Amino acid sequence: MDHAAWQGVMGPHSLGSCNDNELHLLHTCAKHRLLLTNTFFRPPTREKATWVHLRSRRWHLLDYVLVRRRDRQDVLVTKAICDADG
C-alpha cells in the first residue's frame, strides 16, 4: 500500500494490502474529503482489525470509521472492540 499516494485520506497504520473495494473506498474518500480514522492510530492488531480468518489466523480490517478531514482533530482514538456482537 502506497501511503504517500493516499496522504490526507489514509494514515500510516493500515494493515497492508488493498483489494478493489478498499481502493474504491479510498477514491470515494478522496473525492468527498473524508479520511479513514482507523489508519491514523497504532493500537495492537487485535484492537484495529475486525475479523480474523480461521485457517490463516490473519486479521483483516473490514469496518472503517470515516470523518471529514476538517474534523480529524476531534477523533482521539479509533479501535475495534472484540466480540462486541456476542
trRosetta pair geometry for C-beta under 8 A, 3 or more apart (Angstrom, degrees):
i j d omega theta_ij theta_ji phi_ij phi_ji
1 6 7.8 -40 173 17 98 133
1 10 7.8 -91 164 128 127 155
1 14 5.5 -49 86 73 165 144
1 16 6.3 161 -7 173 115 26
1 17 6.5 -175 -45 -114 94 21
1 18 5.2 103 -99 -26 102 111
2 5 4.1 48 111 6 116 116
2 6 7.0 125 95 -2 72 90
3 6 6.2 -78 -152 53 37 92
3 7 6.9 71 149 -68 70 73
3 10 6.3 -123 -136 103 73 107
3 11 7.6 -16 -151 139 118 25
3 12 5.4 53 -161 -111 160 60
3 14 7.2 -172 -89 6 100 114
4 7 5.8 -10 -156 -35 38 111
6 9 4.6 -82 -180 62 88 110
6 10 4.1 21 122 28 127 112
6 26 5.5 -61 -121 -159 131 126
6 30 7.4 -108 -138 -69 76 115
7 10 7.6 -71 -84 58 23 68
8 30 7.5 79 97 -117 106 80
8 35 6.8 -119 156 -90 43 112
8 69 6.5 -3 -173 -117 84 136
9 26 5.7 97 135 -155 145 78
9 29 4.7 116 -149 110 110 121
9 30 5.1 -47 -73 -72 140 78
9 34 7.2 49 -134 88 81 59
9 35 5.4 -164 -147 -114 31 68
9 36 6.6 42 156 1 68 90
10 14 6.1 2 -179 -57 124 121
10 26 6.5 -29 -36 -120 123 108
10 29 7.9 98 -48 90 79 152
10 35 7.1 -174 -63 -156 30 81
10 36 5.3 8 -104 40 71 117
10 39 4.7 -16 -163 93 76 161
11 14 7.5 156 74 -43 65 74
11 35 7.6 72 -37 175 84 117
11 36 7.2 -128 8 81 82 84
11 37 8.0 33 -9 -153 126 27
11 39 4.0 165 46 119 84 81
11 40 3.4 156 -47 -86 157 57
11 41 7.5 73 82 -8 160 40
12 39 7.2 148 41 161 23 89
12 40 7.8 69 26 -119 65 44
13 39 5.3 167 68 -168 67 53
13 40 6.7 144 35 -103 109 2
13 41 6.3 -105 66 78 151 28
13 42 4.7 -140 -114 -85 151 76
13 48 7.5 -116 143 -126 110 150
14 18 7.7 -8 159 -70 152 97
14 36 8.0 43 -94 99 98 141
14 39 4.7 -5 -71 -123 73 115
14 61 7.4 -114 -161 23 72 153
15 45 7.3 92 -118 -134 105 96
15 48 6.9 165 -70 122 105 124
15 49 6.2 78 -93 -83 148 100
15 59 6.8 -121 -144 102 141 93
15 60 6.9 161 106 -135 160 36
15 61 5.0 168 -1 -12 134 113
18 22 4.5 -130 -158 94 82 127
18 23 5.5 105 145 -60 117 81
18 26 7.4 -2 -158 -20 143 138
19 22 5.2 94 51 13 65 102
19 23 7.1 -121 104 -6 34 93
20 23 5.6 -56 -148 36 32 114
20 24 6.4 35 153 -20 65 103
21 24 5.6 -51 -150 34 33 113
21 25 6.5 37 149 -20 64 103
22 25 5.4 -48 -149 34 36 116
22 26 6.5 41 150 -21 65 101
23 26 5.6 -49 -150 33 34 113
23 27 6.6 34 151 -17 64 103
24 27 5.7 -53 -150 36 33 112
24 28 6.3 33 152 -19 65 107
25 28 5.7 -56 -147 38 31 112
25 29 6.2 33 155 -20 66 106
25 36 7.7 67 138 -76 117 123
25 64 6.9 122 177 18 147 161
26 29 5.7 -53 -146 36 30 112
26 30 6.4 32 155 -20 63 105
26 36 7.8 -48 -98 -26 72 128
27 30 5.7 -54 -149 35 30 112
27 31 6.4 31 153 -20 64 107
28 31 5.7 -55 -148 35 31 113
28 32 6.3 -1 163 7 66 113
28 34 7.6 -10 120 42 76 126
29 32 6.4 -75 -142 53 26 90
29 33 7.9 -95 169 81 57 5
29 34 4.1 -100 -145 75 78 95
29 35 6.4 106 178 -90 126 25
29 36 6.5 -49 -109 -40 166 85
29 66 6.5 -139 -109 -132 107 119
30 33 7.7 25 -173 -73 26 35
33 68 6.2 27 114 -153 95 77
33 69 5.0 -85 171 4 86 115
33 70 7.7 25 147 -14 123 87
34 66 4.7 10 176 -174 129 110
34 67 6.7 152 -153 77 79 25
34 68 6.2 -61 -103 -99 64 39
34 69 6.9 -148 -115 -38 14 75
35 40 7.3 46 146 -41 124 127
35 66 7.0 155 73 -148 33 65
35 67 6.2 -25 57 63 83 75
35 68 7.9 46 13 154 83 13
35 69 5.4 94 -21 -92 111 71
35 72 6.2 16 47 -89 144 110
36 39 4.8 48 100 9 108 112
36 40 7.7 162 97 -19 63 88
36 64 5.1 -58 -137 -160 100 121
36 65 7.4 106 -162 65 54 53
36 66 6.4 -35 -97 -95 52 70
37 40 5.7 -60 -157 27 48 115
37 41 7.3 21 159 -5 75 105
37 64 7.8 135 39 -180 69 74
37 65 4.5 -44 48 90 115 103
37 66 7.2 -173 -4 -98 89 18
37 67 5.7 52 -49 6 117 110
37 72 7.6 174 -100 -131 91 73
37 75 4.9 -98 -131 165 137 162
37 78 4.2 122 121 -31 108 151
38 41 7.2 -79 -162 39 30 95
38 48 6.4 115 -173 -159 97 85
38 61 6.2 141 144 -160 149 135
38 63 7.8 142 -70 101 148 64
38 64 5.5 -108 4 -132 131 66
38 65 5.8 127 -43 28 87 86
38 78 5.1 -105 -86 114 52 132
40 72 7.5 159 -92 -157 173 108
40 75 7.6 90 68 100 139 126
40 78 7.4 76 52 25 91 118
41 48 7.6 -170 91 -101 92 104
41 77 5.7 93 -113 -142 159 64
41 78 5.7 168 17 45 135 77
41 79 6.9 -88 102 -62 143 85
43 47 3.8 -80 139 90 133 122
43 48 5.2 166 68 -53 95 88
43 77 7.6 80 -54 -167 120 107
43 79 4.7 46 -6 -108 166 120
44 47 5.1 80 60 14 77 102
44 48 7.1 -158 95 -6 35 94
45 48 5.6 -68 -142 42 34 107
45 49 5.5 10 173 -2 77 114
45 59 5.0 145 163 44 113 158
46 49 6.8 -47 -113 46 22 94
46 59 7.1 -128 -86 -98 45 150
46 80 7.7 -125 148 73 46 112
46 82 6.2 -19 171 -59 96 133
47 79 4.2 -14 164 -166 100 119
47 80 5.7 174 -172 50 38 75
47 82 7.7 -79 -92 -31 53 97
48 59 7.6 89 79 139 87 140
48 61 6.5 -45 143 -91 86 110
48 79 6.4 -64 -79 -132 49 73
48 80 6.2 53 148 5 4 106
49 52 6.8 86 123 -69 132 75
49 59 3.4 129 65 167 175 114
49 60 5.8 104 -156 60 112 22
49 61 5.2 -100 -117 -71 62 64
49 80 6.5 -71 79 12 29 154
50 60 7.3 -58 56 94 67 66
50 61 6.2 76 11 -140 91 43
50 62 4.7 -105 74 41 118 90
50 63 4.6 68 -33 18 169 102
50 80 4.8 -164 -87 -117 76 143
51 59 7.2 140 81 -157 43 58
51 60 4.9 -27 73 63 94 98
51 62 5.0 42 0 -12 122 129
52 57 6.3 -3 177 -154 113 44
52 58 6.9 166 -153 81 69 29
52 59 5.1 -35 -97 -96 81 64
52 60 7.3 166 -93 14 30 77
53 56 4.4 17 94 45 127 98
53 57 6.8 -75 76 -20 75 12
53 58 5.0 9 32 51 115 81
53 60 6.8 72 -34 -17 91 115
54 57 7.6 2 -179 -71 19 55
61 64 7.2 68 153 -74 107 79
63 80 7.1 119 60 -101 119 105
65 75 7.7 149 123 -136 127 140
65 78 4.8 -150 43 -139 141 134
67 71 4.7 -113 167 85 115 113
67 72 6.4 149 95 -83 125 51
67 74 7.4 -158 -169 65 152 103
67 75 5.8 -159 -4 -43 160 133
68 71 4.7 78 63 9 87 106
69 72 5.9 -13 -167 -32 44 111
71 74 4.9 -41 -178 27 81 121
71 75 7.1 78 131 -24 85 95
72 75 6.1 -62 -162 28 42 107
75 78 6.4 -2 178 -44 121 102
80 84 7.8 -128 177 -14 73 125
81 84 4.3 80 94 -68 104 118
83 86 6.9 -98 -175 82 77 28
